[in-house]
Amino acid sequence: MLRSLLVASLLASSRADTPGNGPSGTAPKGERRRGRFVLQPGLYAGHYTCGNTAWLLLRVERATEKEVHAVFHFVYPASTQQGAFEVHGIYGENSVLKLTPTRWLHKPPGRVVPVGLAGVVSDSGGRFKGEVLHSNCGGFDVNTTQDDLHDEVRHLHLPAFTDSDGRMHAPLAVDFARTTTALSPVGAALGPRAAAQRVQTQRQFNAVSQIVEQTLSFRAKRGDGAKQSTEHASGSTAELERAADARGARGSSSHSDTLGSRESSDARSEEETFTRRLYDREYDQAYKAWIALRRTLSHAESLAVVRRIVSGLLALPDQRLDRAEQQEILSILSTFGGVPQVTSSIARLLRAPDQSIVQHAEAMLRVVRRRSGNAEVDAAMAAGDSIAAGGGVQEALRLYDRAAESLPTWAGVSARKCELFAAEKRHVDCVAACGEALELDEADVISRVQFGQCLKDAKATSSALQVLLQVKEQYPTMPSLKALDEWIVREQQRAEIR
């Protein structure tokens, strides 16, 4: 079950391209059924992020206590690119809903692949918030919106206005009766209520299409039409370039663009290799594939991959997972070297009631602390370890410092120095190095225990006791603490006597 979930999530994201920020409002709340909130038919409006932020108009056409059929309608404000596709999903535990794309209703030009959503229904069914199931994407957030597109509403007039950047926007007029693009009808099996919602979806799409047409026309007259039409037409390359701006690349525009420039055959191949290694439980090889994949991703994109997979794995209730599956989760997490957020996810399982899971969690925490996500840095650290083992402490420290210059935000260098200074009984240096490691990654419990032990060896008894008691309170069965249990109890007793 766990492996199927993992691979479905990874493969879905590695083959998707996306659309998200839209108007939200208020409307009748959803219902709470069998201890969870569920969506209701109607319009949920808001936004999502895939490279850029886009408007998301999620039209729920049919909803039961078990499943949802909806239309994912997206609009990118900058390029005015829009599209719509059907999604379907079933509820999991605790109001968790995963929507998977099924078929296009209107596919814009360019390389655009529909994406899914996974999130939690809250606020009595009035809000749906979570993550877009794509490695280049971030979160989404939609709320119920009062739907005023009734049959008697024929026209809509929007006055001219000037936005916060001082740009003038022309007045707009919408004729709901004019169909710009005819959307396919719903399947007969979904029933008359869903068919009625599809009519509303069509009117909604008509309105947005006309607004897009008039906006492009006004831009052309104003003199910036060439730039905008180029953004729209070059969909597949523009968006990722804008996303890549964060790492000093070029510039871009929409969700379909998200995969365009980055998702070359090489990048796609690396992502599929990573997925395959995880599925086959080849975790050391998966880590190497992760290093290769990170070379094709920006820092933000790397975090998006991790966030999606980690949130999906940790959303699984522990009581539903057997020992082997929990250990598998820990091994998967250990492949994400160089991402400090992962250590807190592994540390979460240091509180497991099963001591074998606690032991495996600590072992995987030690593994991921030594993985920088960069092959050259890993090699420098390994060379330093080898030299240190032969007694060349100063040369090892020089190699560690070079690694730190390459990855100044990675806590692994300071953590390794912390261990080396402890072994050399350089207690003051150990305290300083452990402190630096914890500043970079406060969830590094191994360094926190070592920090306490070095304080103890430096005769800073009160501070050492305080640090170790905090760790023991959070992780009472952590194996690293066992050797210190007797000292902790003895010093506690002495402190009480005083």
N, C-alpha and C positions, 0 to 999 in steps of 0.2 A: 504493500500500500504506500509506504513512504517513498520508495524508489520511483513508483509510477507518478506520484505527485511531483516529485522533484523534476523528473525528466519532462513531464508535461509542461511544467512551469518554464523550464529552461528552453525547451524547443519552441514553445509558443512565443516566447520573447525573442528568440534568435531569428524568427522568421516574420516578425511583425514590424509594421511601420505605422506611425500614429497621427492622431489629432489632439484643446481646452480652456478660458475664463469667461464666464458668461453671467448674465443677469440672474439674480435669485430673488425670491420673494416668499410669500407665505401662502399657504393653501390648507385644505383639510388634512389633518394628520392621518398617518397610516394606523393600522391596527396592531395590537399585540396578541399574538396567537401562540399558544403553547410555550409561554415564557420568553418569546422573542418578538422583536418588531419586524414588520414586513412592509415592503413597498406597496403602494396603491396605484392603480391606473391613473395616468396624468403626466404632467410635465415636471421633470426635475432639472433645474438649470443651475449652472455653475461653471467650473473651469477645471482644466487639467494641464499638465506640463509634459510636453514631449519636444525637447529642444527649446521651443518657445511656449508661452502660455496661450492656450486657445479656449474659446467658448465651448462648453459642452451642454447640449440640450438632449437630455436622456428622456425619451418619451416611453413610459411604461404602457404598453398596449394590452397586456394581459398579465395578471398576477394572482397567484394562489398562495396558500400557506407553504407550499413546497417549491414552487418554481416561478420564474419571471421571464416574460418575453418582452423585449423593448427595442427601440431604435436609438442608436448612438449617432447623433447629428453633431458634427463639429464644424467650427468656423475659426479660421486664423485671421485675426484683425489686420495684421500687417499686409499679408498677401491677398486677403479676402478669399482664400481657398476654403471650400467647404465640401463636405461629403456626408454620406449617411449609410449605415449598414445595420443589419439586425443583430441582436445579441440574445443569448438565452443562458439561463443559469438556474441552479438549485441552491437552496439554503443549506449551510452547515450548522455547526453549533454556535450558540450565542449571537444570533443575528448576523452571522458572517455569510456574505453572498459573493459568489464568483460568477461573473458574466463572461461568456465566451462568444466571439464573433461567429456568425453563421454565413450570411450572404450580403453582398452589396446591394443597396438600393440606388445609390448614386456614387460612382467612383470618379474622383477628380483625375485630371491628367497627371502623369508622372508615376514614380514608383511609390505607391501608397499601399500599405498593408494594414488591415483593420487590427485593432488591439482589444484585449479584454480588460476587465476591471475586477478587482478583488477588494472588498471592503466591508465595513460594518454599518448596518442600518441602525440609526439611533433617533433620538428626539421624537419618540412615538411614531416612527416611520417617516418623519419629515426630512430626514437627512441621510445621505449615503456618502461615506467618505472612506478613502483607502488609497491603494496603489494601482497605477496602470501597469498591466502585465507586459512590460517591455523594458529591455535593459537600458534603452536611451531615455526612458521616461521617468517621471516622478510621481507625485500624488494627484488625486482628483478630489473634488468636493462639490456635491450638488445638493440643492434643497428644493422642496416642493415649491411650485410657483403657480399662482392663480392663473388659470388658462382662460383667456378672454377671446379666443379665436372661435366664437360661436358663429353659426351660419348667418345670423342677422348682421354680423360685423363684416361689412363689405370693403371698407377702405380705412387706411390708417395714414395720418399725416404727421410727420416729424419735422419740427421747425429747425432752421439753421442754428448752429451753435459754435462756439469757440472752445476748444479743449484746453487742458492745463498747460500744454506746450505752445499755446497761442495759434494753433492751426484752425483754420475755418472749415467747417463741415456744412455742406449744402443741405437745404431742406429735402426731405424724402417723402415720397408718396407711394403707398403700397395698395395694390388691388388684389385682394385675396382670391378673387374669382379667376385671375389669370394664372394658368399653370405654366410654369417655365420648364420643369422637368417632371414627367409623370412617374411616380414611384409605383413599384409593383404592389398589388393588393396582398393582404395577409392571407395565410392559408385558411381554408374553410374550417379546418379542425379547431382553430382558435376561437371561433364563435363570433356572434354579431357585435359583442362589446369591443372586441379587439378590432373588428372591421371599422367601427365608429371611431376608435382612436387613430386608426390609420388615416382616416379622413382628416383628423386634426393634424397628424404628422405631415400630410400633404400640404395643408394650408400653411403650416409653420414653415415648411421648406419653400413654398411659393414666396412667402414674405421675405425670408432671408435672401433668396435668390435675387429678388427685385432690389433689395437694399444693396446687395453686392454690385449689381449692374449699374445702379445709379452712382454708387461710390466710385467705381472705376471710371465712369464717364466724367464725373466731376474732377477726379484726379488728373485725367487726361487733359481736360480743358485748363486746369490750373498749371499744368506743365510738368507734373511728376508722374504722369501715366506710364512713360517708357520704363522707368525704374520699377514701378509696381507690377506692370505686366511681365517684366522680365523675372521678377521674383516668383510670380504665379506660374509662369510657364516652365521655369527651371526647377520646379518643385523638388525633384529628388536630390539635387545637389545643394540647393540654397540652405535648407534648414540645418543640416549638420554643420555646415560652415559656421553658422551663427552659434551653434552649440559649442563648436570647437574654438570659438573666440576666447573662451575662458583659458585655453592653453596656448593662446597666441596664434591662432589660425586666422581664417578669413571672416566671413559674415554671412547671415542667412535669413530663412523665413518660416516654414510651416512644418506640420507633423509628417507629412509624406516625405518631407525633405530629411527628416531625422536620420534615416538610415542611408540616404543617398550617397553622400560623399564618403562616409566612414565605411559603410558596409560593402566593402569590396569583397571579392571572392576570398581573399586571404583572411580578412577579419571574420567573415562568416565561417570559414574553415576552422579558425582558432576557437571560436565559440562552440562549434559542434564537437571539436576534439575535447574541449573541457567538459562538456556535457557527457560525452561518451565515457571518459575516464571516471567521472563520478558514478555513473550508472554501473560501471564494471568494478567499482570499489578499489580502483587503482589510485589511491589518494596521493602518493608521492608523484606519480605521473600527472595527476590532476593539478597538483601545485605547479609543476613545470608548464602545463597548459595555461594555468592562470597567469603566470609571468608573461607568457607570449601574448595572451589576450589583453593584458593591461597595457602592452605597448601600443595597442590600437585604440585605447580608450583614454579619455580625459579622466582626471581625478573624480569629477562629479559623476561621470558615466560609470566608473568603477563602483562608486558608492551606491549608485542606483541598482546595479546588478546584485551587490551584496544585500542591500536593504530588501529587495524583492524576495530573494531566496531565504534570507534569515527570517523575515517576518512570516513567510509562508511556513517554514519549518517550526518556528517557535509558537505559531498559532495552534499547532496540533496539541490537544490536551494530553499531558503526560500520562494520565491514567489509561489512555487509549493506546499507548505505545508500549511494546514489550522492551525488554532489556536490550536486545540486539538493535532495535530501531533507534533507541535513544543513543546508543553508542555510535550508530551510523550517523546520526545528526552531528554528534561531536566531531567525528572524523571529517565530515563534509565541511564543517565550520573551520577546521584547522587548515584547509587548503587556501583560505583567503588571507595569505600573508600580506603584511603591510597595511592592513585596515584595522585601526585601533578599536573601532566599534565592535569587532568580532569578539574581542576578549571579554567584553561584558556579557555577550550572549553565551559564551562557554562558561563563564563564572556562574551564570544563573543555575547551571546544572550541578555546581558544587554543593547546592542545598538539597539535592535529591535524597529521598529516603533510602534508596538502594545504594549501599556503600560501594558496590562495584561500579556504579555509574559515577559516583564521586571520584573514585580513583582514576577512571578513564577521563573524566573532565579535567582533572589536574594534569594528567599526562598530555592531553591535547592542548592544554593551555601552555605547557612547556614547549610543545612543538610549534605552535603558532607564534610564540614570542621570538623564535629563532628564524622566522620566515619574513623577509623584508618585502617580498613581492618584486624583487629586482635581482636578476641573476648575478650581476657584477658585485653588488653589495654583499649578497650571500657568499660569494667566493672569497671576498676580502675578509669577511667575518670568520669563515671556515679556516682560512690561512692563519688568522690571528689566534684562533683556538689551538691550532696545531703547534704554533710557535710557543704559545703560553704553556702548553702541556710539556714542552721540552725545556721550560725554564726561562724562555725569552720574554719576560713580562713586558718590558719597556717597548720592545719591537711590536709585540701584540697590541699594546695600547695605541701605538702609532697607526697600525692598520685599522683599529677600531675608529680612531679619530677621522681617518680618511673616509671611512664608510659613513660616518656622521655628517661629513661635509656634503656627501651625495644625497643623503636622506635626513635632513636636519630635524624633521618632525617624527621620525620613527623612534619609538621608545626602546627598540631592541638593543641598540648600541649601549645605552646607559644601563640597561638591565644586565648585559653581558659584563660590563665593567663592575657592576655591583657584585656579581658572582665571583669574578676574578679577585677583587679586593678582599672579599670575605675569605676566600681560600688562602690568600696571602697574609691574612690577619692584619690588614691595613684598615682598621675599623672606622676611622674618621673618613677616609676616602670612600669606604663602602657606604657609609651613611649618606654622603653627598651624592654618590652615583645612583643609589636607590631612590633618593629624593627626586633626582632629575628624571628618572624613569617614570615615577608616579606622576610627575607634572605633565608628562607627555601622554600617559595612559593610566588614569586613576583606577581602571578596572584590573590592572595587572596585580592580581592577588599574590602571585609568587614573589614579586619584588617587594610587596608590602610585608610579607612574612620575613623576607631577608632583611628588610629595613629594620624591623623590630629586633631581629636577632643581632644585627650589627650594633644597634643602640645598646642592647644588653651587654655585648662583649666590650663596648666602649664605656661600660659602667654607668650609662645613663638609664638607670633602672626604672625610674618612674615613667619616663617617656616610652621606654621599651614595653613596659607593662600595659600602658594605655593603648599603644598600637596593636599589640598582640591580642588584647581583650576585645578590641573592635573587630578584628578578623575572626576570632573565635565565636563572637556573638552572631556574625553573619554566616560563617561556614564552620559549624561546630565539629564536623567529622572530617575536615580536610586533613589528608595524610601528612602534609608538611608540618602541621601543628603538633603531631603526636610527640615528637622528640622534645617539644617545649612545654608539654602539658604539666609535667611535674614542677618545673620552674615557675610557671604561671600560677599554679595553685599555692605554692610556697610563698611567692611574693605577695599574692593577694592576702594571705593570712597575716603576713608581717604588716602589710598596710593597714589591715583592720585593727591589729594590736596597737599600732601607733595612734 
